Amino acid sequence: MARQQRITKSLSTNAWDDAMSEINNCNPEKQNLRRQRINQLFTTWAILDSEDEQKETLEIIESVEGISI
C-alpha cells in the first residue's frame, strides 16, 4: 500500500512538473488562451461553488509550492 502511494505521488509530481513546463514554455498565443480558460474556470467556480468549497479549494491551490493567486 505504501509503495503504491509513493508511485502515485511520484506520477502526480511528474505530471505536475510536465504541465508547468508546458505552460511556461509554450508560445504567447497558447499562453493567452490558457489565461482566458483559467479566468473562465475561476468565474464559474465563483458562481457555482459555495463559499466553504471555494475556501477549501483555495487552500489546496495555495498549498502547492510555486503557485500564487
Residue frames as a rotation matrix with the C-alpha (Angstrom) as fourth column:
MET 1
0.566 0.824 0.000 0.00
0.824 -0.566 0.000 0.00
0.000 0.000 -1.000 0.00
ALA 2
0.499 -0.451 -0.740 2.77
0.110 -0.814 0.571 2.48
-0.859 -0.366 -0.357 0.92
ARG 3
-0.587 -0.731 0.349 4.63
0.408 0.106 0.907 1.60
-0.700 0.674 0.236 -2.27
GLN 4
-0.118 0.647 0.754 1.53
0.984 -0.024 0.175 2.37
0.132 0.762 -0.633 -4.34
GLN 5
0.800 0.411 -0.438 1.16
0.510 -0.849 0.135 5.73
-0.317 -0.331 -0.889 -2.60
ARG 6
-0.001 -0.887 -0.462 4.80
0.065 -0.461 0.885 6.61
-0.998 -0.029 0.058 -3.36
ILE 7
-0.660 -0.200 0.724 4.32
0.682 0.245 0.689 5.62
-0.315 0.949 -0.025 -7.02
THR 8
0.311 0.875 0.371 1.10
0.939 -0.343 0.020 7.63
0.145 0.342 -0.929 -7.28
LYS 9
0.706 -0.098 -0.701 2.72
0.254 -0.889 0.380 10.67
-0.661 -0.447 -0.603 -5.63
SER 10
-0.387 -0.922 -0.028 5.73
0.208 -0.117 0.971 10.39
-0.898 0.370 0.237 -7.93
LEU 11
-0.465 0.293 0.835 3.50
0.885 0.162 0.436 10.16
-0.007 0.942 -0.335 -11.01
SER 12
0.650 0.755 -0.091 1.44
0.759 -0.651 0.020 13.13
-0.045 -0.082 -0.996 -9.82
THR 13
0.375 -0.609 -0.699 4.58
0.104 -0.722 0.684 15.18
-0.921 -0.329 -0.207 -9.22
ASN 14
-0.666 -0.638 0.386 5.94
0.419 0.109 0.902 14.31
-0.617 0.762 0.195 -12.65
ALA 15
-0.072 0.733 0.676 2.62
0.985 -0.056 0.166 15.16
0.159 0.678 -0.718 -14.29
TRP 16
0.772 0.334 -0.541 2.53
0.487 -0.858 0.166 18.49
-0.408 -0.391 -0.825 -12.44
ASP 17
-0.074 -0.902 -0.426 6.10
0.077 -0.431 0.899 19.32
-0.994 0.034 0.101 -13.47
ASP 18
-0.661 -0.121 0.740 5.31
0.702 0.247 0.668 18.43
-0.263 0.962 -0.078 -17.09
ALA 19
0.353 0.888 0.295 2.18
0.928 -0.372 0.008 20.58
0.117 0.271 -0.955 -17.06
MET 20
0.668 -0.154 -0.728 4.01
0.238 -0.883 0.405 23.55
-0.705 -0.444 -0.553 -15.55
SER 21
-0.468 -0.883 0.042 6.79
0.245 -0.084 0.966 23.20
-0.849 0.463 0.256 -18.12
GLU 22
-0.389 0.427 0.816 4.23
0.920 0.140 0.365 23.14
0.042 0.893 -0.447 -20.92
ILE 23
0.689 0.703 -0.179 2.52
0.718 -0.695 0.039 26.23
-0.097 -0.155 -0.983 -19.54
ASN 24
0.523 -0.533 -0.665 5.73
0.064 -0.753 0.655 28.18
-0.850 -0.385 -0.360 -19.05
ASN 25
-0.505 -0.863 -0.005 7.35
-0.009 -0.001 1.000 27.23
-0.863 0.505 -0.007 -22.34
CYS 26
-0.014 0.538 0.843 4.54
0.922 0.332 -0.197 27.50
-0.386 0.774 -0.502 -24.87
ASN 27
-0.665 -0.257 0.701 4.05
0.623 -0.709 0.331 30.30
0.412 0.657 0.632 -27.37
PRO 28
-0.969 0.218 -0.113 2.33
-0.107 -0.789 -0.605 33.57
-0.221 -0.574 0.788 -26.30
GLU 29
-0.423 0.862 -0.279 -0.86
-0.717 -0.131 0.684 32.80
0.554 0.489 0.674 -28.24
LYS 30
-0.074 0.334 -0.940 -1.28
0.266 0.915 0.304 29.50
0.961 -0.227 -0.156 -26.41
GLN 31
-0.801 -0.258 -0.540 -0.49
0.583 -0.132 -0.801 31.17
0.136 -0.957 0.256 -23.06
ASN 32
-0.847 0.529 0.059 -3.16
-0.530 -0.847 -0.023 33.80
0.037 -0.051 0.998 -23.72
LEU 33
-0.099 0.826 -0.555 -5.73
-0.451 0.460 0.765 31.11
0.887 0.326 0.327 -24.50
ARG 34
-0.310 -0.087 -0.947 -4.82
0.647 0.710 -0.277 29.33
0.696 -0.699 -0.164 -21.25
ARG 35
-0.987 -0.062 -0.151 -5.22
0.153 -0.681 -0.716 32.55
-0.058 -0.730 0.681 -19.28
GLN 36
-0.515 0.856 -0.052 -8.68
-0.762 -0.429 0.485 33.03
0.393 0.290 0.873 -20.78
ARG 37
0.048 0.522 -0.852 -9.67
-0.035 0.853 0.520 29.48
0.998 0.005 0.059 -19.87
ILE 38
-0.629 -0.310 -0.713 -8.35
0.684 0.217 -0.697 29.87
0.371 -0.926 0.076 -16.33
ASN 39
-0.930 0.353 0.108 -10.38
-0.369 -0.882 -0.294 33.07
-0.008 -0.313 0.950 -16.00
GLN 40
-0.143 0.915 -0.378 -13.47
-0.654 0.199 0.730 31.19
0.742 0.352 0.570 -17.16
LEU 41
-0.186 0.000 -0.983 -12.75
0.451 0.889 -0.085 28.43
0.873 -0.459 -0.165 -14.66
PHE 42
-0.872 -0.203 -0.445 -12.48
0.488 -0.306 -0.817 30.84
0.030 -0.930 0.366 -11.73
THR 43
-0.721 0.689 0.071 -15.56
-0.668 -0.718 0.194 32.76
0.185 0.092 0.978 -12.84
THR 44
0.041 0.728 -0.684 -17.56
-0.310 0.660 0.684 29.54
0.950 0.184 0.253 -12.98
TRP 45
-0.436 -0.323 -0.840 -16.08
0.641 0.544 -0.542 28.48
0.632 -0.775 -0.030 -9.66
ALA 46
-1.000 0.017 0.003 -17.15
-0.015 -0.759 -0.651 31.77
-0.009 -0.651 0.759 -8.05
ILE 47
-0.411 0.908 -0.085 -20.69
-0.833 -0.336 0.439 31.42
0.370 0.251 0.894 -9.34
LEU 48
0.214 0.588 -0.780 -21.34
-0.393 0.783 0.482 27.71
0.894 0.203 0.399 -8.75
ASP 49
-0.273 -0.410 -0.870 -19.43
0.552 0.674 -0.491 26.74
0.788 -0.614 0.042 -5.60
SER 50
0.835 0.504 -0.219 -20.37
0.435 -0.365 0.823 27.62
0.335 -0.783 -0.524 -2.04
GLU 51
0.619 -0.614 0.490 -18.09
-0.632 -0.760 -0.153 29.91
0.466 -0.215 -0.858 -0.08
ASP 52
0.529 -0.411 0.742 -16.85
-0.546 0.504 0.669 26.99
-0.649 -0.759 0.042 2.05
GLU 53
0.719 -0.249 0.649 -15.96
0.553 0.770 -0.318 24.96
-0.420 0.587 0.692 -1.05
GLN 54
0.791 -0.426 0.438 -14.16
0.103 -0.614 -0.783 27.96
0.603 0.664 -0.442 -2.51
LYS 55
0.557 -0.591 0.584 -12.10
-0.830 -0.425 0.361 28.44
0.035 -0.685 -0.728 0.66
GLU 56
0.557 -0.316 0.768 -11.20
-0.124 0.883 0.453 24.76
-0.821 -0.348 0.453 0.79
THR 57
0.771 -0.245 0.587 -10.17
0.635 0.348 -0.689 24.72
-0.035 0.905 0.424 -2.87
LEU 58
0.746 -0.502 0.438 -8.14
-0.283 -0.834 -0.474 27.90
0.603 0.230 -0.764 -2.49
GLU 59
0.549 -0.550 0.629 -6.29
-0.711 0.089 0.698 26.42
-0.440 -0.830 -0.342 0.50
ILE 60
0.596 -0.305 0.743 -5.39
0.395 0.917 0.059 23.38
-0.699 0.258 0.667 -1.61
ILE 61
0.788 -0.283 0.547 -4.22
0.478 -0.279 -0.833 25.53
0.388 0.918 -0.084 -4.52
GLU 62
0.679 -0.525 0.514 -2.15
-0.581 -0.812 -0.062 27.78
0.449 -0.256 -0.856 -2.26
SER 63
0.656 -0.433 0.618 -0.57
-0.397 0.499 0.770 24.79
-0.642 -0.751 0.155 -0.54
VAL 64
0.753 -0.404 0.519 1.05
0.646 0.600 -0.471 23.74
-0.122 0.690 0.713 -3.83
GLU 65
0.075 -0.847 -0.526 4.60
0.408 -0.455 0.791 25.07
-0.910 -0.274 0.312 -3.96
GLY 66
-0.832 -0.529 0.164 5.17
0.382 -0.333 0.862 27.63
-0.402 0.780 0.480 -6.67
ILE 67
-0.274 0.821 0.500 1.51
0.788 -0.106 0.606 28.63
0.551 0.560 -0.618 -7.10
SER 68
-0.783 0.126 -0.609 0.14
0.353 -0.716 -0.603 32.04
-0.512 -0.687 0.515 -6.22
ILE 69
-0.168 0.814 0.556 -3.22
0.905 -0.096 0.414 33.57
0.391 0.573 -0.721 -6.87
